[in-house]
Amino acid sequence: MTITAENVSGLVVGEGCFYCESSADLKYKLGWRIRPAFCVEMRVDDREVLEAVQYHLGCGRIYDLDFGRYKSYENRNWMPHAKFRVTALPELRSNVVPFFERHPLFGRKADAFRLFSSLVSHLSSGHHRTEEGLEIAKRLASQLSQHNSRGKGN
């Protein structure tokens, strides 16, 4: 399957997600965990497309989604899904962000990417290890979460 970098960007506009998990966690020095991630989820019979995305980005992992709750969906013609996901900060910084800077997104996904990119840059710099820097990171994570909320007109 031949998929161009531009095809990947177009796919991500429709099917991709730049998001961040942000929550209290006492294992961290300042008591808060911020974990950005990028993913694309598709039906398992489109796994080859996810493999092409992984090839272009040069990182990440593909895995099958096999949640027990989906078993009841079989009689509704639900298909199993696979997910490509990148969570490692060095891969987000070195692979994902530069890829989408070279192959820009558009629409609301471009706005989500700008927030995501700022957050990845901030975390990569280590500024989040101070109280003030952590507050900036939390604010960026919150803005990204609000932007991604369905039904919001942001």
Secondary structure, DSSP 8 states (H G I E B T S, - for coil): ----HHHHHHHHHHHEEEEEEEEE-TTSTTSEEEEEEEEEEEEGGGHHHHHHHHHHHT--EEEEE--GGGGGGGGGT---EEEEEE--HHHIIIIIHHHHHHS---THHHHHHHHHHHHHHHHHHTGGGSHHHHHHHHHHHHHHHHHH-TT---
